[in-house]
Amino acid sequence: MVGPVKTHSLSPARPPVKTVRARGSGLIVPIRKTRLAEEIADRIRVLMLDGTYPAGRSLPGERDLAKRFGVSRGSVRDAFRMLETIGLIETRHGQGTFPRELDVDRLVVPLASVLTHRHDLQDELLDVRRMFEPAVARVAALRATPDDLADLDRIVEAQRRKVRGGRSTIVEDTAFHAALARSTRNRVLMRLMETLNALLVESRALTLKQKGRPERSIRGHETVVAALRRGDAEAAALTMHQHIDEIAALLTSDGIRKNKSRR
């Protein structure tokens, strides 16, 4: 709760602000933190995610939110600016401020742009793959259906045909990892893999140009599918980890680094 200023002031003390009860009411309470704008922005974001403030419907005005949160209108205005900068809300002249439809592109596009120029972050992205994708393979080995295995087989066969024809296999490489995530039957994992695949476009384009890399990609995918077919969760996780380690070795090789340095 924001109370009166604890110094001599010519302004009258403000009375305590009552908590407003509404859907997501635990979030609409007076804010005590010093970084007000960040906290307000975070609470508005959560209220958007839980459906209290859905896309297409105007947010409450600055004055209303300032009263609910027990802060100044200026703090709310700063929070709106933060949310607008990252693409979560938009201001429509004469209509108000509206939440925007949340989608993966709002996260992926700016982050992918940063990754293009930050090689240290690319290394950390590989660490994320080492942690995430073996876990996906482990779960997939326990849940994959015959239809899932057939989809993965078709993707690997399409890779083989393209390699024989000397064509790029980036589409099939991406499709394999997406299909693996789908076979977990976990929508959050599928969404996370979709995001990860979008961030990996550049690194896949680089590694798949290396001599012998497409063939190794196929062998890696084949061993993962074989583990899934046996229902061997640990083998699926291990082979996926080895597959990513091969990619990491290529990305950290002198050839890749030199290629990047010329950009």
C-alpha atoms as one frame of an Amber mdcrd trajectory, in Angstrom:
protein
   0.000   0.000   0.000   1.249   3.459  -0.833   0.775   5.730   2.149   1.707
   9.334   2.911   5.253  10.514   2.301   7.242  10.213   5.536   8.737  13.687
   5.379   7.353  17.154   5.892   5.078  17.778   2.925   2.626  20.447   1.885
   0.452  17.808   0.203  -2.304  16.160   2.237  -1.745  12.550   3.167  -3.377
  10.033   0.873  -5.857   7.644   2.445  -5.149   3.921   2.201  -6.164   2.402
  -1.121  -8.697  -0.402  -0.944  -7.895  -3.629  -2.769 -10.060  -4.086  -5.839
 -11.554  -7.555  -6.130 -11.855  -8.912  -9.638 -10.797 -11.884 -11.657  -7.087
 -12.260 -10.968  -7.743 -10.187  -7.841  -4.520 -11.312  -6.190  -2.698  -9.229
  -8.761  -4.709  -6.018  -8.439  -3.432  -4.876  -5.063  -1.351  -1.910  -3.946
   2.277  -2.323  -4.999   5.009  -1.980  -2.383   8.118  -2.416  -4.511  10.356
   0.469  -5.529  10.623  -0.583  -9.182   7.014   0.287  -9.749   6.846   0.435
 -13.520   8.425  -3.014 -13.930   6.097  -4.524 -11.336   3.015  -2.915 -12.868
   4.025  -4.131 -16.337   4.537  -7.653 -15.008   1.131  -7.733 -13.302  -0.645
  -6.430 -16.390   1.128  -9.083 -18.451  -0.080 -11.853 -16.121  -3.619 -10.453
 -16.195  -3.460 -10.584 -19.982  -2.271 -14.201 -19.908  -5.009 -15.384 -17.518
  -7.715 -13.816 -19.680  -8.649 -10.931 -17.396  -7.592  -8.519 -20.132  -7.971
 -10.461 -23.425  -6.704  -9.328 -26.811  -9.092  -6.993 -28.597 -10.614  -5.497
 -25.464  -9.381  -2.174 -24.136  -7.315  -2.114 -20.955  -8.527   0.103 -18.095
  -7.286   3.667 -18.354  -4.221   5.015 -16.611  -6.278   6.725 -13.891  -8.254
   3.544 -13.130  -5.166   1.308 -12.985  -3.270   3.855 -10.901  -6.095   3.760
  -8.342  -6.247  -0.035  -8.323  -2.503  -0.493  -7.929  -2.104   2.432  -5.532
   0.481   4.178  -7.691   0.787   7.328  -9.767  -0.497   7.651 -13.312   3.090
   8.289 -14.400   4.137   4.823 -13.179   1.277   3.227 -15.099   2.232   5.232
 -18.186   5.834   3.978 -17.885   4.558   0.399 -17.569   2.466   0.843 -20.715
   5.549   2.080 -22.574   7.491  -1.038 -21.522   4.711  -3.358 -22.654   4.344
  -1.491 -25.940   8.090  -1.660 -26.608   8.082  -5.465 -26.409   4.950  -5.712
 -28.524   2.458  -6.878 -25.900   0.084  -3.903 -26.126  -0.785  -1.235 -28.673
  -2.271   2.233 -28.358  -5.069   3.095 -30.783  -5.642   6.806 -31.132  -8.994
   7.795 -29.689  -9.830   4.214 -28.635  -7.480   3.277 -25.833  -4.760   0.735
 -25.087  -5.273  -2.864 -26.187  -3.509  -6.176 -25.477  -2.096  -7.703 -28.627
  -2.583 -11.325 -29.632   0.242 -13.297 -28.007   2.210 -15.524 -30.380   5.631
 -17.088 -30.672   6.851 -14.528 -33.227   6.759 -11.750 -30.633   9.421 -13.663
 -28.700  11.336 -15.322 -31.506  11.892 -12.495 -33.980  13.796 -10.115 -31.651
  15.664 -12.957 -29.942  16.697 -14.561 -33.240  18.023 -11.181 -34.360  20.161
 -10.937 -31.216  21.453 -14.511 -31.633  22.693 -13.702 -35.136  25.271 -11.318
 -33.669  25.894 -12.842 -30.236  27.892 -16.032 -30.607  28.091 -16.470 -26.828
  24.298 -16.722 -26.785  24.431 -19.302 -29.574  26.668 -21.412 -27.341  24.171
 -21.047 -24.522  21.363 -22.008 -26.890  23.222 -25.257 -27.524  23.286 -25.812
 -23.768  19.514 -25.347 -23.758  19.230 -27.969 -26.506  21.367 -30.407 -24.492
  19.019 -30.004 -21.534  15.722 -29.855 -23.405  15.818 -32.127 -26.446  17.045
 -35.333 -24.742  14.160 -34.887 -22.289  11.755 -34.549 -25.225  13.170 -37.745
 -26.781  12.833 -39.572 -23.461   9.145 -38.710 -23.155   8.527 -39.420 -26.842
   9.913 -42.946 -26.415   7.208 -43.610 -23.834   4.313 -42.027 -25.741   4.990
 -42.321 -29.466   2.290 -44.147 -31.447   2.778 -46.170 -34.661   1.512 -43.110
 -36.562   4.152 -40.930 -34.891   6.881 -43.392 -35.841   5.579 -43.495 -39.408
   5.751 -39.678 -39.584   9.346 -39.702 -38.343  10.260 -42.436 -40.840   8.783
 -40.374 -43.691  10.780 -37.321 -42.641  14.042 -39.295 -42.470  13.351 -40.851
 -45.872  12.715 -37.375 -47.328  16.103 -36.346 -45.885  17.781 -39.270 -47.639
  16.249 -38.381 -50.994  17.350 -34.743 -50.722  20.889 -35.696 -49.682  21.151
 -38.035 -52.691  20.010 -35.151 -54.879  22.458 -32.709 -53.283  19.691 -30.517
 -51.913  19.356 -28.764 -48.544  17.672 -30.781 -45.783  17.010 -27.896 -43.389
  13.230 -28.256 -43.735  13.320 -31.973 -42.905  15.809 -31.466 -40.070  13.461
 -28.931 -38.491  10.403 -31.104 -39.174  12.007 -34.085 -37.426  12.432 -32.246
 -34.139   8.920 -30.796 -34.375   7.439 -34.264 -35.005   9.391 -35.659 -32.062
   7.866 -32.995 -29.812   4.360 -33.730 -31.151   4.739 -37.368 -30.206   5.033
 -36.385 -26.523   1.381 -35.220 -26.581   2.471 -32.241 -24.492   1.311 -28.928
 -25.960   3.784 -26.888 -23.926   6.696 -29.003 -25.187   5.417 -28.633 -28.738
   5.242 -24.860 -28.374   8.705 -24.695 -26.842  10.114 -26.802 -29.666   8.436
 -24.504 -32.193  10.194 -21.555 -30.582  13.519 -23.382 -30.427  13.282 -24.449
 -34.075  12.720 -20.847 -35.131  15.833 -19.771 -33.230  17.942 -22.528 -34.801
  17.470 -21.569 -38.447  20.881 -19.899 -38.767  22.891 -22.601 -36.996  21.169
 -25.352 -38.993  21.866 -23.523 -42.239  25.555 -23.296 -41.294  26.097 -26.859
 -40.080  24.140 -28.561 -42.856  26.554 -27.011 -45.389  29.491 -28.852 -43.824
  30.778 -31.899 -45.675  29.200 -35.068 -44.311  26.876 -33.188 -41.939  23.566
 -34.079 -43.670  24.501 -37.782 -43.598  25.374 -37.584 -39.909  22.099 -35.813
 -39.237  20.238 -38.683 -40.866  22.169 -41.276 -38.821  21.422 -39.336 -35.642
  17.728 -39.201 -36.455  17.696 -42.914 -37.336  19.172 -43.900 -33.979  16.616
 -41.760 -32.137  13.743 -43.351 -34.069  15.147 -46.819 -33.397  15.168 -46.089
 -29.665  11.593 -44.794 -29.857  10.501 -47.935 -31.703  11.946 -50.075 -28.870
  10.329 -47.813 -26.271  13.802 -47.289 -24.771  13.544 -43.876 -23.100  17.128
 -43.738 -21.833  18.609 -44.710 -25.198  16.447 -42.090 -26.921  17.719 -39.393
 -24.558  21.347 -40.527 -24.921  21.289 -40.650 -28.711  19.663 -37.210 -28.883
  22.363 -35.824 -26.581  25.058 -37.329 -28.833  23.330 -35.862 -31.885  23.436
 -32.362 -30.375  27.070 -32.822 -29.308  27.955 -33.498 -32.957  26.233 -30.265
 -33.967  28.089 -28.371 -31.230  31.416 -29.711 -32.458  30.685 -28.423 -35.947
  29.547 -25.013 -34.725  32.700 -24.538 -32.672  35.026 -25.724 -35.439  37.367
 -23.243 -37.096  35.442 -23.429 -40.342  32.202 -22.245 -38.802  33.874 -19.537
 -36.736  35.687 -18.196 -39.768  32.480 -18.223 -41.759  30.775 -16.168 -39.045
  33.651 -13.740 -38.692  33.309 -12.747 -42.354  29.683 -11.676 -41.877
